[in-house]
Amino acid sequence: MTKVKICGMQTLEDAEYAIEAGADFIGFVFAPSKRQVTSEQAADIIKKLDTGHTKTVGVFVNPTAEEAKKALEDTGLDYIQFHGDEPEAFVEQFKTRAIKAFPSNSELSNREKFNYPGNFILIDSPRKEYYGGSGTTFDWESFDQDGLDKSRFALAGGLKPDNIKEAITTFDPALVDVSSGVETDGRKDYKKVDEFIKNVKEVL
């Protein structure tokens, strides 16, 4: 069954709700973003959570190895999501705790992307203002799926409750990653969080 990551956590209440709703991963954005949090803010939230089966992820863009290691140590994060231009050898240092993201229009082939180490390889929409997701879908129909390792494939970009079933049917990803798609006016909308996770779980 496809796993769910709810990203862009900014408050303890949002993180607690996502966990209660059944999220498999929750994400904290450390890179420049409307949802950016500090290491101290993330650590304060994580230490108060009863995460259970839910894993925590920190999203970074081109960090130094020292910054990434310090974040893992200081915050209690389970994984680092590398959302920049990090080379394969760099990600190798974190391979058992890494998610590596690429824009859908990356010049690398799918096989080259999946040569990167890490638990998941995430395909996101092309970059706009920030390195992270633009909140819009890419062209699923024209995207060449050849070379995707579905057991490690994570999908992001414009996902929301009303298109997530189509996304899973189209790609059969191991993980789906959503942030703005479960928000209203820039805040996590608990009704949308519930609906998104429910719709994912309903796809057989």
N, CA, C and O of each residue as an XYZ file, in Angstrom:
816
protein
N       0.841     -1.202      0.000
C       0.000      0.000      0.000
C       0.877      1.254      0.000
O       1.917      1.291      0.657
N       0.456      2.261     -0.729
C       1.188      3.523     -0.810
C       1.218      4.225      0.547
O       0.200      4.330      1.230
N       2.395      4.699      0.919
C       2.544      5.436      2.171
C       2.324      6.927      1.930
O       2.430      7.409      0.802
N       2.016      7.653      3.014
C       1.667      9.071      2.923
C       2.636      9.912      3.745
O       2.921      9.607      4.903
N       3.136     10.980      3.117
C       3.922     11.985      3.840
C       3.171     13.316      3.784
O       2.869     13.831      2.707
N       2.879     13.857      4.957
C       2.285     15.190      5.048
C       3.426     16.141      5.413
O       4.015     16.033      6.489
N       3.725     17.054      4.526
C       4.892     17.922      4.710
C       4.467     19.339      5.114
O       3.292     19.702      5.053
N       5.456     20.111      5.523
C       5.209     21.509      5.869
C       4.660     21.712      7.262
O       3.879     22.635      7.489
N       5.058     20.853      8.215
C       4.600     21.010      9.599
C       5.197     22.282     10.215
O       6.396     22.539     10.114
N       4.333     23.057     10.846
C       4.792     24.284     11.503
C       4.359     24.374     12.960
O       4.902     25.169     13.727
N       3.383     23.561     13.337
C       2.895     23.605     14.715
C       2.788     22.201     15.282
O       2.672     21.226     14.540
N       2.826     22.108     16.599
C       2.653     20.833     17.278
C       1.279     20.254     16.959
O       1.148     19.049     16.742
N       0.267     21.098     16.931
C      -1.104     20.639     16.684
C      -1.231     19.999     15.305
O      -1.881     18.964     15.156
N      -0.609     20.619     14.292
C      -0.669     20.058     12.940
C       0.032     18.707     12.882
O      -0.470     17.769     12.263
N       1.188     18.608     13.524
C       1.940     17.354     13.520
C       1.160     16.254     14.237
O       1.086     15.121     13.760
N       0.587     16.595     15.370
C      -0.195     15.612     16.120
C      -1.385     15.136     15.307
O      -1.708     13.948     15.305
N      -2.042     16.069     14.614
C      -3.217     15.683     13.848
C      -2.837     14.764     12.688
O      -3.513     13.767     12.435
N      -1.759     15.098     11.988
C      -1.335     14.272     10.862
C      -1.011     12.851     11.311
O      -1.349     11.882     10.630
N      -0.358     12.737     12.458
C      -0.029     11.414     13.001
C      -1.304     10.652     13.337
O      -1.453      9.480     12.990
N      -2.223     11.336     14.018
C      -3.488     10.693     14.409
C      -4.294     10.265     13.187
O      -4.983      9.246     13.214
N      -4.202     11.052     12.115
C      -4.959     10.757     10.900
C      -4.378      9.587     10.117
O      -5.026      9.051      9.218
N      -3.155      9.193     10.462
C      -2.581      8.020      9.810
C      -1.420      8.280      8.876
O      -1.061      7.406      8.087
N      -0.813      9.475      8.943
C       0.345      9.753      8.093
C       1.504      8.824      8.459
O       1.761      8.572      9.636
N       2.191      8.327      7.451
C       3.354      7.478      7.676
C       4.614      8.299      7.904
O       5.540      7.859      8.585
N       4.639      9.503      7.326
C       5.752     10.435      7.487
C       5.182     11.836      7.669
O       4.143     12.166      7.096
N       5.856     12.656      8.462
C       5.556     14.087      8.505
C       6.846     14.836      8.227
O       7.925     14.411      8.641
N       6.727     15.960      7.519
C       7.912     16.679      7.082
C       8.006     18.083      7.643
O       7.003     18.768      7.843
N       9.251     18.494      7.893
C       9.570     19.842      8.355
C      10.516     20.469      7.339
O      11.534     19.875      6.984
N      10.181     21.670      6.871
C      10.968     22.310      5.816
C      11.992     23.257      6.436
O      11.635     24.238      7.088
N      13.258     22.951      6.223
C      14.340     23.792      6.721
C      14.883     24.711      5.637
O      15.606     25.663      5.932
N      14.541     24.435      4.397
C      14.983     25.259      3.264
C      14.071     26.480      3.127
O      12.966     26.488      3.670
N      14.530     27.525      2.398
C      13.683     28.691      2.175
C      12.319     28.302      1.609
O      12.228     27.637      0.577
N      11.270     28.724      2.295
C       9.904     28.333      1.930
C       8.941     29.124      2.796
O       9.324     29.668      3.832
N       7.687     29.184      2.365
C       6.641     29.795      3.195
C       6.431     28.987      4.468
O       5.881     29.495      5.446
N       6.866     27.736      4.460
C       6.652     26.844      5.610
C       7.948     26.548      6.358
O       8.021     25.591      7.128
N       8.958     27.361      6.133
C      10.271     27.109      6.740
C      10.217     27.187      8.267
O       9.605     28.090      8.839
N      10.873     26.218      8.910
C      11.016     26.229     10.367
C      12.494     26.153     10.712
O      13.319     25.765      9.885
N      12.816     26.526     11.934
C      14.192     26.435     12.395
C      14.427     25.057     13.017
O      13.488     24.317     13.311
N      15.674     24.747     13.202
C      16.025     23.485     13.856
C      15.432     23.435     15.257
O      14.955     22.393     15.705
N      15.469     24.574     15.940
C      14.942     24.644     17.307
C      13.429     24.411     17.326
O      12.919     23.704     18.195
N      12.716     25.006     16.369
C      11.264     24.823     16.309
C      10.905     23.362     16.040
O      10.015     22.806     16.683
N      11.604     22.746     15.085
C      11.328     21.351     14.765
C      11.633     20.445     15.951
O      10.859     19.543     16.270
N      12.768     20.691     16.600
C      13.157     19.869     17.746
C      12.129     19.967     18.863
O      11.806     18.971     19.510
N      11.614     21.182     19.088
C      10.625     21.396     20.146
C       9.335     20.627     19.853
O       8.717     20.070     20.760
N       8.933     20.602     18.578
C       7.728     19.868     18.202
C       7.962     18.363     18.311
O       7.149     17.643     18.890
N       9.079     17.892     17.751
C       9.337     16.452     17.685
C       9.439     15.836     19.078
O       8.953     14.728     19.306
N      10.068     16.549     20.004
C      10.253     15.962     21.341
C       8.926     15.814     22.099
O       8.836     15.053     23.063
N       7.899     16.550     21.654
C       6.593     16.474     22.309
C       5.641     15.489     21.636
O       4.521     15.279     22.101
N       6.093     14.892     20.545
C       5.219     14.004     19.784
C       5.325     12.564     20.246
O       6.397     12.087     20.620
N       4.198     11.889     20.210
C       4.188     10.437     20.311
C       4.046      9.948     18.879
O       2.936      9.755     18.383
N       5.191      9.747     18.214
C       5.156      9.497     16.775
C       4.654      8.099     16.423
O       4.147      7.887     15.321
N       4.785      7.151     17.335
C       4.329      5.798     17.013
C       5.035      5.279     15.781
O       6.264      5.214     15.742
N       4.255      4.906     14.763
C       4.845      4.371     13.529
C       5.264      5.474     12.569
O       5.908      5.192     11.558
N       4.910      6.732     12.863
C       5.154      7.834     11.936
C       6.604      8.314     12.014
O       7.133      8.534     13.103
N       7.238      8.474     10.859
C       8.616      8.932     10.783
C       8.670     10.424     10.469
O       7.798     10.961      9.786
N       9.708     11.080     10.979
C       9.877     12.515     10.756
C      10.970     12.765      9.723
O      11.990     12.077      9.688
N      10.727     13.774      8.879
C      11.618     14.077      7.753
C      11.946     15.570      7.760
O      11.057     16.405      7.926
N      13.215     15.897      7.580
C      13.631     17.287      7.424
C      13.995     17.557      5.981
O      14.803     16.832      5.401
N      13.413     18.590      5.391
C      13.650     18.910      3.982
C      14.723     20.003      3.879
O      14.575     21.094      4.431
N      15.801     19.683      3.162
C      16.924     20.599      2.998
C      17.243     20.780      1.525
O      16.965     19.908      0.702
N      17.837     21.935      1.203
C      18.322     22.205     -0.148
C      19.807     22.522     -0.066
O      20.210     23.532      0.512
N      20.609     21.651     -0.648
C      22.057     21.831     -0.709
C      22.702     22.148      0.643
O      23.464     23.110      0.744
N      22.412     21.360      1.681
C      23.075     21.594      2.964
C      24.508     21.084      2.910
O      24.864     20.312      2.019
N      25.320     21.511      3.852
C      26.620     20.875      4.020
C      26.393     19.568      4.774
O      25.344     19.371      5.387
N      27.370     18.691      4.724
C      27.249     17.427      5.463
C      27.110     17.705      6.947
O      26.367     17.021      7.650
N      27.831     18.713      7.420
C      27.770     19.063      8.841
C      26.387     19.547      9.231
O      25.884     19.190     10.297
N      25.760     20.361      8.378
C      24.412     20.856      8.662
C      23.409     19.703      8.722
O      22.549     19.659      9.602
N      23.529     18.782      7.786
C      22.591     17.656      7.753
C      22.780     16.748      8.964
O      21.805     16.321      9.582
N      24.031     16.454      9.302
C      24.307     15.599     10.461
C      23.848     16.255     11.754
O      23.299     15.596     12.638
N      24.077     17.556     11.855
C      23.674     18.288     13.063
C      22.159     18.293     13.202
O      21.634     18.174     14.309
N      21.454     18.432     12.082
C      19.988     18.426     12.131
C      19.478     17.085     12.631
O      18.569     17.036     13.460
N      20.053     16.003     12.138
C      19.638     14.679     12.596
C      19.878     14.518     14.093
O      19.042     13.970     14.812
N      21.015     14.996     14.549
C      21.367     14.850     15.965
C      20.548     15.770     16.866
O      20.100     15.357     17.936
N      20.354     17.002     16.438
C      19.748     18.012     17.315
C      18.226     17.950     17.367
O      17.622     18.358     18.358
N      17.603     17.441     16.306
C      16.144     17.527     16.226
C      15.437     16.206     16.496
O      14.258     16.198     16.851
N      16.136     15.098     16.335
C      15.478     13.803     16.458
C      14.825     13.347     15.171
O      14.010     12.425     15.186
N      15.170     13.981     14.049
C      14.623     13.583     12.755
C      15.023     12.151     12.414
O      16.110     11.691     12.764
N      14.122     11.459     11.723
C      14.431     10.120     11.240
C      15.118     10.145      9.878
O      15.992      9.325      9.597
N      14.713     11.097      9.033
C      15.232     11.155      7.667
C      15.543     12.593      7.256
O      14.991     13.556      7.789
N      16.459     12.696      6.279
C      16.729     13.966      5.606
C      16.257     13.827      4.160
O      16.578     12.851      3.482
N      15.496     14.808      3.701
C      15.087     14.849      2.292
C      15.932     15.906      1.600
O      15.854     17.090      1.927
N      16.734     15.471      0.647
C      17.624     16.368     -0.078
C      16.917     16.848     -1.335
O      16.645     16.069     -2.248
N      16.625     18.141     -1.367
C      15.775     18.688     -2.426
C      16.533     19.627     -3.355
O      15.931     20.395     -4.105
N      17.868     19.557     -3.298
C      18.661     20.454     -4.133
C      19.436     19.716     -5.209
O      18.922     18.806     -5.859
N      20.696     20.133     -5.385
C      21.546     19.554     -6.430
C      22.617     18.651     -5.829
O      23.714     18.522     -6.374
N      22.289     18.033     -4.712
C      23.264     17.214     -3.999
C      23.748     16.054     -4.877
O      22.927     15.337     -5.449
N      25.055     15.862     -4.989
C      25.575     14.759     -5.805
C      25.401     13.408     -5.119
O      25.168     13.322     -3.913
N      25.519     12.382     -5.909
C      25.308     11.025     -5.411
C      26.229     10.697     -4.241
O      25.794     10.100     -3.256
N      27.508     11.087     -4.347
C      28.469     10.773     -3.287
C      28.095     11.451     -1.974
O      28.352     10.914     -0.897
N      27.492     12.625     -2.066
C      27.065     13.336     -0.855
C      25.921     12.592     -0.178
O      25.946     12.375      1.034
N      24.922     12.201     -0.958
C      23.759     11.505     -0.406
C      24.175     10.156      0.182
O      23.562      9.667      1.130
N      25.210      9.570     -0.383
C      25.716      8.271      0.091
C      26.030      8.301      1.588
O      25.897      7.286      2.272
N      26.446      9.462      2.096
C      26.775      9.587      3.521
C      25.550      9.370      4.419
O      25.686      9.064      5.603
N      24.362      9.530      3.843
C      23.125      9.456      4.628
C      22.185      8.380      4.079
O      20.975      8.435      4.301
N      22.741      7.411      3.368
C      21.925      6.530      2.532
C      20.845      5.771      3.286
O      19.805      5.459      2.706
N      21.060      5.466      4.560
C      20.026      4.730      5.298
C      18.957      5.647      5.871
O      17.968      5.181      6.436
N      19.159      6.967      5.722
C      18.210      7.931      6.288
C      17.905      9.049      5.292
O      17.635     10.185      5.681
N      17.953      8.710      4.002
C      17.840      9.749      2.972
C      16.653      9.544      2.040
O      16.274      8.422      1.705
N      16.083     10.676      1.637
C      15.141     10.752      0.527
C      15.742     11.772     -0.433
O      16.070     12.884     -0.019
N      15.892     11.419     -1.697
C      16.476     12.353     -2.666
C      15.412     12.765     -3.662
O      14.767     11.920     -4.283
N      15.233     14.069     -3.811
C      14.204     14.611     -4.695
C      14.803     15.147     -5.991
O      15.915     15.675     -6.010
N      14.044     15.000     -7.064
C      14.400     15.535     -8.374
C      13.165     16.178     -8.995
O      12.053     15.688     -8.797
N      13.341     17.269     -9.746
C      12.204     17.800    -10.502
C      11.881     16.871    -11.664
O      12.757     16.166    -12.165
N      10.639     16.872    -12.084
C      10.211     15.954    -13.145
C      10.915     16.235    -14.465
O      11.002     15.354    -15.320
N      11.423     17.463    -14.640
C      12.114     17.812    -15.880
C      13.633     17.699    -15.743
O      14.372     18.271    -16.544
N      14.099     16.969    -14.737
C      15.532     16.737    -14.566
C      16.119     16.109    -15.825
O      15.459     15.322    -16.503
N      17.357     16.462    -16.129
C      18.019     15.897    -17.302
C      18.476     14.461    -17.063
O      18.802     13.750    -18.013
N      18.503     14.031    -15.806
C      18.902     12.668    -15.503
C      17.811     11.690    -15.927
O      16.624     12.004    -15.836
N      18.202     10.534    -16.381
C      17.222      9.487    -16.676
C      16.708      8.916    -15.360
O      17.312      9.112    -14.306
N      15.588      8.210    -15.436
C      15.064      7.585    -14.215
C      16.068      6.601    -13.630
O      16.224      6.524    -12.411
N      16.741      5.859    -14.476
C      17.733      4.909    -13.970
C      18.868      5.629    -13.249
O      19.360      5.149    -12.227
N      19.279      6.768    -13.773
C      20.335      7.550    -13.101
C      19.849      8.072    -11.759
O      20.602      8.075    -10.785
N      18.601      8.511    -11.698
C      18.041      8.989    -10.427
C      18.029      7.862     -9.397
O      18.390      8.064     -8.238
N      17.612      6.682     -9.829
C      17.482      5.577     -8.887
C      18.821      4.901     -8.578
O      18.882      3.979     -7.764
N      19.879      5.358     -9.223
C      21.222      4.942     -8.802
C      21.635      5.651     -7.523
O      22.543      5.207     -6.820
N      20.960      6.758     -7.226
C      21.236      7.464     -5.970
C      20.842      6.567     -4.806
O      19.847      5.846     -4.885
N      21.619      6.609     -3.724
C      21.234      5.856     -2.535
C      20.063      6.542     -1.849
O      19.723      7.682     -2.166
N      19.459      5.845     -0.920
C      18.371      6.440     -0.156
C      17.157      5.544     -0.094
O      17.013      4.605     -0.878
N      16.287      5.847      0.849
C      15.088      5.045      1.048
C      14.054      5.293     -0.039
O      13.360      4.373     -0.470
N      13.956      6.555     -0.483
C      13.022      6.901     -1.556
C      13.687      7.876     -2.512
O      14.537      8.675     -2.119
N      13.284      7.799     -3.781
C      13.640      8.796     -4.790
C      12.343      9.493     -5.168
O      11.406      8.861     -5.658
N      12.295     10.793     -4.938
C      11.063     11.558     -5.091
C      11.095     12.369     -6.380
O      12.075     13.055     -6.668
N      10.023     12.284     -7.147
C       9.864     13.094     -8.352
C       8.820     14.163     -8.067
O       7.687     13.862     -7.691
N       9.223     15.420     -8.252
C       8.378     16.569     -7.927
C       8.175     17.406     -9.187
O       8.791     17.148    -10.220
N       7.313     18.399     -9.091
C       7.085     19.311    -10.211
C       8.328     20.156    -10.475
O       9.159     20.308     -9.580
N       8.475     20.705    -11.670
C       9.606     21.580    -11.957
C       9.678     22.747    -10.974
O       8.657     23.245    -10.499
N      10.893     23.164    -10.685
C      11.105     24.217     -9.697
C      10.625     25.565    -10.211
O      10.719     25.876    -11.398
N      10.109     26.354     -9.275
C       9.690     27.716     -9.606
C      10.425     28.678     -8.668
O      11.637     28.857     -8.787
N       9.692     29.293     -7.740
C      10.335     30.272     -6.845
C      11.339     29.593     -5.917
O      12.426     30.114     -5.667
N      10.956     28.426     -5.413
C      11.818     27.693     -4.497
C      12.200     26.349     -5.119
O      11.588     25.892     -6.085
N      13.226     25.734     -4.537
C      13.640     24.408     -4.997
C      12.542     23.376     -4.744
O      12.384     22.438     -5.525
N      11.800     23.539     -3.683
C      10.762     22.577     -3.326
C       9.590     22.625     -4.282
O       9.652     23.266     -5.331
N       8.532     21.946     -3.913
C       7.381     21.826     -4.793
C       6.721     23.159     -5.101
O       6.747     24.093     -4.300
N       6.130     23.218     -6.285
C       5.433     24.433     -6.717
C       3.945     24.373     -6.393
O       3.224     25.356     -6.567
N       3.489     23.213     -5.919
C       2.073     23.061     -5.622
C       1.221     22.778     -6.836
O      -0.007     22.788     -6.757
N       1.876     22.523     -7.975
C       1.138     22.194     -9.195
C       1.612     20.836     -9.703
O       2.746     20.431     -9.448
N       0.746     20.142    -10.415
C       1.125     18.842    -10.969
C       1.988     19.035    -12.217
O       1.888     20.051    -12.905
N       2.830     18.051    -12.491
C       3.499     18.022    -13.788
C       2.649     17.159    -14.726
O       1.627     16.610    -14.314
N       3.069     17.044    -15.973
C       2.275     16.313    -16.970
C       2.465     14.814    -16.760
O       3.422     14.222    -17.262
N       1.545     14.209    -16.015
C       1.668     12.785    -15.699
C       1.623     11.923    -16.961
O       2.342     10.930    -17.071
N       0.781     12.310    -17.896
C       0.571     11.470    -19.075
C       1.825     11.365    -19.926
O       2.117     10.302    -20.474
N       2.572     12.465    -20.039
C       3.744     12.449    -20.917
C       5.024     12.043    -20.177
O       6.072     11.875    -20.801
N       4.945     11.886    -18.856
C       6.138     11.528    -18.096
C       6.523     10.076    -18.386
O       5.701      9.170    -18.250
N       7.764      9.867    -18.782
C       8.250      8.526    -19.114
C       8.557      7.770    -17.822
O       9.457      8.149    -17.072
N       7.812      6.709    -17.571
C       7.999      5.942    -16.340
C       9.062      4.853    -16.465
O       9.347      4.153    -15.493
N       9.637      4.707    -17.627
C      10.651      3.676    -17.821
C      11.823      3.894    -16.848
O      12.360      4.997    -16.745
N      12.198      2.843    -16.153
C      13.330      2.953    -15.227
C      12.955      3.320    -13.819
O      13.832      3.389    -12.958
N      11.677      3.564    -13.541
C      11.257      3.858    -12.172
C      11.291      2.579    -11.336
O      10.771      1.544    -11.751
N      11.893      2.659    -10.182
C      11.846      1.556     -9.221
C      10.666      1.838     -8.305
O      10.777      2.619     -7.359
N       9.537      1.202     -8.588
C       8.307      1.531     -7.878
C       8.413      1.272     -6.370
O       7.674      1.871     -5.589
N       9.318      0.393     -5.961
C       9.465      0.101     -4.528
C      10.107      1.251     -3.765
O      10.023      1.304     -2.538
N      10.754      2.183     -4.488
C      11.414      3.340     -3.848
C      10.897      4.660     -4.404
O      11.410      5.722     -4.053
N       9.900      4.603     -5.257
C       9.435      5.798     -5.959
C       8.462      6.595     -5.101
O       7.448      6.073     -4.637
N       8.789      7.865     -4.898
C       7.901      8.788     -4.192
C       7.431      9.861     -5.173
O       8.205     10.338     -6.002
N       6.156     10.235     -5.069
C       5.550     11.201     -5.981
C       5.090     12.433     -5.222
O       4.473     12.324     -4.163
N       5.393     13.612     -5.766
C       4.938     14.879     -5.189
C       4.541     15.814     -6.327
O       4.693     15.487     -7.505
N       4.035     16.972     -5.952
C       3.704     17.984     -6.950
C       2.222     18.104     -7.240
O       1.688     17.371     -8.072
N       1.557     19.021     -6.561
C       0.157     19.300     -6.863
C      -0.822     18.233     -6.440
O      -1.961     18.214     -6.905
N      -0.391     17.338     -5.557
C      -1.307     16.295     -5.094
C      -2.325     16.876     -4.128
O      -2.003     17.770     -3.346
N      -3.543     16.376     -4.178
C      -4.608     16.843     -3.297
C      -5.670     15.749     -3.198
O      -5.607     14.764     -3.935
N      -6.633     15.904     -2.310
C      -7.614     14.831     -2.122
C      -8.330     14.399     -3.389
O      -8.624     13.215     -3.560
N      -8.616     15.342     -4.281
C      -9.436     14.968     -5.437
C      -8.640     14.420     -6.626
O      -9.238     14.023     -7.626
N      -7.307     14.391     -6.539
C      -6.555     13.780     -7.646
C      -5.613     12.665     -7.188
O      -4.913     12.072     -8.009
N      -5.588     12.377     -5.891
C      -4.611     11.416     -5.390
C      -4.911      9.989     -5.860
O      -3.982      9.217     -6.092
N      -6.176      9.630     -6.001
C      -6.482      8.278     -6.490
C      -5.989      8.101     -7.926
O      -5.434      7.058     -8.271
N      -6.192      9.115     -8.756
C      -5.705      9.060    -10.138
C      -4.178      8.971    -10.152
O      -3.603      8.233    -10.952
N      -3.526      9.725     -9.263
C      -2.056      9.712     -9.206
C      -1.535      8.317     -8.867
O      -0.587      7.832     -9.484
N      -2.161      7.683     -7.888
C      -1.716      6.348     -7.475
C      -1.995      5.325     -8.569
O      -1.176      4.443     -8.825
N      -3.149      5.444     -9.210
C      -3.484      4.532    -10.298
C      -2.509      4.698    -11.467
O      -2.148      3.720    -12.122
N      -2.089      5.926    -11.723
C      -1.176      6.222    -12.829
C       0.242      5.733    -12.560
O       0.892      5.179    -13.446
N       0.723      5.939    -11.326
C       2.138      5.702    -11.032
C       2.427      4.527    -10.092
O       3.530      3.979    -10.114
N       1.466      4.140     -9.281
C       1.701      3.112     -8.268
C       2.954      3.418     -7.435
O       3.848      2.578     -7.337
N       3.025      4.607     -6.839
C       4.219      4.968     -6.076
C       4.240      4.299     -4.711
O       3.203      3.898     -4.181
N       5.447      4.184     -4.147
C       5.579      3.649     -2.791
C       5.191      4.695     -1.755
O       4.786      4.361     -0.642
N       5.321      5.978     -2.137
C       5.060      7.083     -1.210
C       4.494      8.263     -1.980
O       4.933      8.552     -3.094
N       3.510      8.952     -1.383
C       3.034     10.222     -1.933
C       3.269     11.314     -0.902
O       3.118     11.095      0.300
N       3.644     12.501     -1.392
C       4.096     13.597     -0.540
C       3.243     14.828     -0.839
O       3.193     15.287     -1.980
N       2.577     15.358      0.176
C       1.669     16.488     -0.028
C       1.915     17.563      1.011
O       2.266     17.268      2.153
N       1.729     18.818      0.607
C       1.806     19.931      1.565
C       0.670     20.910      1.292
O      -0.319     20.927      2.026
N       0.797     21.727      0.245
C      -0.231     22.745     -0.019
C      -1.571     22.129     -0.384
O      -2.613     22.762     -0.215
N      -1.553     20.896     -0.885
C      -2.792     20.244     -1.282
C      -3.712     19.890     -0.132
O      -4.876     19.553     -0.347
N      -3.194     19.964      1.101
C      -4.045     19.728      2.275
C      -4.084     20.986      3.148
O      -4.167     20.913      4.374
N      -4.022     22.128      2.487
C      -4.079     23.414      3.196
C      -5.223     24.272      2.668
O      -5.685     24.099      1.541
N      -5.660     25.188      3.502
C      -6.592     26.251      3.117
C      -6.019     27.555      3.651
O      -5.764     27.690      4.848
N      -5.821     28.505      2.760
C      -5.239     29.802      3.130
C      -3.904     29.643      3.853
O      -3.618     30.340      4.826
N      -3.091     28.702      3.350
C      -1.745     28.542      3.885
C      -1.642     27.799      5.199
O      -0.560     27.722      5.781
N      -2.750     27.250      5.678
C      -2.757     26.496      6.939
C      -3.235     25.074      6.691
O      -4.070     24.835      5.818
N      -2.709     24.138      7.454
C      -3.164     22.765      7.307
C      -4.658     22.690      7.615
O      -5.128     23.184      8.639
N      -5.385     22.060      6.701
C      -6.834     21.910      6.805
C      -7.095     20.451      7.191
O      -6.903     19.544      6.380
N      -7.529     20.235      8.416
C      -7.630     18.871      8.924
C      -8.633     18.032      8.142
O      -8.462     16.819      8.014
N      -9.661     18.661      7.627
C     -10.625     17.916      6.798
C      -9.935     17.394      5.531
O     -10.178     16.264      5.107
N      -9.081     18.219      4.935
C      -8.358     17.812      3.726
C      -7.314     16.747      4.052
O      -7.100     15.826      3.264
N      -6.668     16.868      5.201
C      -5.705     15.845      5.626
C      -6.412     14.495      5.738
O      -5.934     13.485      5.221
N      -7.549     14.495      6.416
C      -8.331     13.262      6.571
C      -8.731     12.681      5.214
O      -8.578     11.485      4.965
N      -9.240     13.541      4.354
C      -9.735     13.086      3.053
C      -8.592     12.550      2.196
O      -8.750     11.541      1.509
N      -7.456     13.216      2.234
C      -6.301     12.793      1.443
C      -5.856     11.393      1.869
O      -5.707     10.500      1.036
N      -5.645     11.214      3.168
C      -5.170      9.921      3.669
C      -6.205      8.831      3.410
O      -5.850      7.713      3.036
N      -7.478      9.151      3.607
C      -8.555      8.177      3.350
C      -8.538      7.738      1.890
O      -8.656      6.549      1.595
N      -8.391      8.695      0.980
C      -8.402      8.374     -0.447
C      -7.191      7.527     -0.856
O      -7.293      6.658     -1.722
N      -6.053      7.791     -0.226
C      -4.874      6.957     -0.500
C      -5.132      5.517     -0.064
O      -4.860      4.572     -0.805
N      -5.653      5.369      1.133
C      -5.856      4.026      1.695
C      -6.927      3.231      0.939
O      -6.951      2.001      0.996
N      -7.806      3.941      0.236
C      -8.879      3.250     -0.482
C      -8.419      2.642     -1.797
O      -9.103      1.786     -2.359
N      -7.254      3.081     -2.297
C      -6.754      2.536     -3.555
C      -6.112      1.183     -3.296
O      -5.169      1.080     -2.511
N      -6.606      0.165     -3.939
C      -6.090     -1.196     -3.729
C      -4.943     -1.487     -4.669
O      -4.381     -2.582     -4.638
